[in-house]
């Protein structure tokens, strides 16, 4: 990656994670605006949904779980999961995002795998599964990928944790996967939905299946 990078520390349960990100993206708003989309790729922004999801992961017991992050971007939730002892596969459509995530993971002393994935053609990813847990932060900003993700998740993982700041395209997706076993937590404008993608109950802090809500 040739772009100038800047470092920032993100405070999480268990201690901070240091991230490098493209310098220009570090100055962009993270509140969901898209008017600057031609200036920087979405993946290069540290979205508040990514921070909320990383905090949810860091505050949970994910030891030994097979975890996949979809549309990982900078991959903060993936690094948090790997630091917590999960076996992590981070995926994104942009190879530059994965290149920088590999660099950040190494600098933070964690191991994870990265793979380029198109949700519309997920066969390669499905061959690596099934996973215990799928993570995704603010990926439901367009109806087309939301539909692809709705079809993919039940085939991919037992459970999904989806962080979303209330985007319109996310509502039918959340409704399609929600059930009486789903839970959610809210931090500011971001909600983290714990969805039993394949009919199993959300996983709890110590490896037990449970039904209650947690606060970030």
C-alpha positions in Angstrom: 0.0 0.0 0.0 1.4 3.4 -1.1 -0.9 5.7 0.8 0.4 7.7 3.7 -0.7 6.0 7.0 -1.5 7.4 10.4 -1.7 5.5 13.7 -4.4 5.6 16.3 -5.2 3.7 19.5 -8.7 2.4 20.0 -9.7 1.6 23.6 -11.4 -1.7 24.1 -12.1 -4.0 27.1 -8.8 -5.8 27.7 -6.7 -2.9 26.5 -6.2 -0.7 23.4 -5.6 -1.8 19.9 -3.3 0.2 17.7 -4.4 0.7 14.1 -2.8 2.1 11.0 -5.2 3.7 8.5 -4.9 5.9 5.4 -4.1 9.4 6.7 -6.9 11.1 4.7 -9.5 8.7 5.9 -8.7 9.3 9.5 -10.0 12.9 9.1 -13.3 11.9 7.5 -16.6 11.7 9.5 -17.8 8.3 10.7 -21.4 9.1 11.2 -22.7 7.5 8.0 -22.4 10.3 5.5 -21.6 9.2 1.9 -21.0 12.6 0.2 -17.2 12.0 0.4 -17.4 8.5 -1.1 -15.3 9.4 -4.2 -12.5 10.7 -1.9 -11.8 7.5 0.0 -12.9 3.9 0.0 -15.3 2.9 2.6 -13.0 0.3 4.1 -10.4 2.9 5.1 -12.6 4.7 7.6 -12.8 3.6 11.2 -16.6 3.5 11.4 -18.2 3.8 14.8 -20.1 0.5 14.1 -16.7 -1.2 13.8 -15.7 0.2 17.2 -19.0 -0.9 18.8 -18.7 -4.4 17.4 -15.1 -4.7 18.5 -16.1 -3.7 22.0 -18.8 -6.3 22.0 -16.3 -8.9 20.9 -13.7 -7.8 23.4 -16.1 -8.0 26.2 -17.2 -11.6 25.4 -15.6 -15.0 25.6 -14.7 -16.0 22.1 -11.9 -18.4 22.9 -11.6 -21.3 20.5 -14.5 -20.1 18.3 -14.2 -20.1 14.5 -15.0 -16.5 13.6 -15.4 -14.9 10.2 -15.7 -11.1 9.6 -17.5 -10.0 6.5 -16.6 -6.7 4.9 -13.9 -6.3 7.5 -12.4 -3.0 6.2 -9.8 -2.1 8.8 -10.7 -5.2 10.7 -10.9 -3.9 14.3 -13.4 -6.6 15.3 -11.3 -9.3 13.7 -8.2 -8.2 15.7 -10.3 -8.0 18.9 -11.6 -11.6 18.3 -8.1 -12.9 17.5 -6.7 -11.3 20.7 -9.5 -13.0 22.6 -8.4 -16.4 21.4 -10.7 -17.0 18.4 -9.6 -18.5 15.1 -10.3 -15.7 12.8 -10.9 -15.4 9.0 -11.3 -11.7 7.9 -12.8 -11.1 4.5 -13.3 -8.1 2.3 -13.7 -7.4 -1.4 -10.7 -5.0 -1.5 -7.2 -6.5 -1.4 -5.8 -3.2 -0.1 -8.0 -3.5 3.0 -6.7 -7.1 3.6 -3.1 -6.0 3.1 -3.4 -3.3 5.7 -5.2 -5.7 8.1 -2.4 -8.2 7.8 0.0 -5.5 8.8 -2.1 -4.2 11.7 -2.7 -7.7 13.0 1.1 -8.5 13.0 1.8 -5.2 14.8 -0.8 -6.0 17.5 0.7 -9.5 17.9 -2.3 -11.6 16.8 -2.7 -14.2 14.1 -5.6 -14.3 11.6 -6.3 -15.3 8.0 -7.4 -12.8 5.4 -9.3 -13.6 2.1 -10.8 -11.6 -0.7 -14.5 -12.5 -0.9 -17.5 -11.5 -3.1 -20.7 -12.2 -1.3 -22.5 -12.9 -4.6 -19.9 -15.7 -5.3 -19.2 -17.1 -1.8 -18.4 -20.7 -2.6 -14.7 -20.4 -1.6 -15.7 -18.9 1.7 -18.3 -21.6 2.3 -15.7 -24.2 1.8 -13.7 -22.8 4.7 -16.7 -23.0 7.0 -18.9 -23.6 8.8 -18.0 -20.9 11.3 -19.3 -20.5 14.9 -19.7 -16.7 14.6 -20.0 -14.2 11.7 -19.2 -10.5 12.4 -20.2 -7.6 10.2 -20.0 -3.8 11.0 -22.0 -1.3 8.9 -22.1 -3.4 5.8 -25.8 -3.0 5.1 -25.8 0.4 3.4 -27.1 -0.9 0.0 -30.0 -3.3 -0.7 -28.1 -5.5 -3.1 -25.3 -6.6 -0.8 -27.9 -6.9 2.0 -29.8 -9.4 0.0 -26.6 -11.4 -0.7 -25.8 -11.4 3.0 -29.3 -12.6 3.9 -28.8 -15.6 1.7 -25.2 -16.3 2.8 -25.3 -16.1 6.6 -27.5 -19.2 7.3 -25.1 -21.3 5.2 -22.0 -19.8 6.7 -22.3 -19.5 10.5 -24.3 -20.6 13.6 -24.6 -17.0 14.8 -24.1 -13.5 13.5 -23.3 -10.3 15.3 -24.2 -7.3 13.1 -23.4 -3.7 14.1 -25.6 -1.1 12.3 -26.2 2.6 12.8 -29.8 2.4 11.6 -29.4 2.3 7.9 -32.7 1.8 5.9 -31.2 -1.2 3.9 -30.5 -3.0 7.2 -34.1 -3.2 8.4 -35.4 -6.0 6.1 -32.1 -7.9 6.7 -32.5 -7.7 10.5 -36.1 -8.7 10.2 -35.4 -11.7 8.0 -32.9 -13.2 10.5 -34.5 -12.0 13.8 -36.4 -14.4 16.0 -37.4 -14.7 19.7 -33.8 -15.8 20.3 -32.2 -12.7 18.9 -30.7 -10.0 21.2 -29.4 -6.5 20.7 -27.4 -3.9 22.5 -27.1 -0.2 21.7 -24.3 2.2 22.1 -25.1 5.7 20.9 -26.4 5.4 17.4 -25.1 1.9 16.8 -27.0 -1.3 17.6 -25.2 -4.6 17.8 -27.7 -7.4 16.8 -26.9 -11.0 17.9 -28.8 -13.1 15.5 -29.0 -17.0 15.6 -28.3 -17.4 11.9 -28.9 -21.1 11.8 -31.5 -21.6 14.5 -29.2 -21.8 17.6 -29.3 -19.4 20.5 -26.8 -16.5 20.9 -23.6 -17.5 22.5 -22.8 -16.1 26.0 -19.7 -14.9 27.8 -18.5 -18.3 28.9 -19.4 -20.5 26.0 -23.0 -21.1 27.0 -26.0 -20.5 24.8 -28.2 -17.8 26.3 -31.0 -15.3 25.6 -30.3 -12.1 27.6 -29.1 -8.7 26.5 -25.7 -7.2 27.2 -24.7 -3.6 27.4 -21.5 -2.5 25.6 
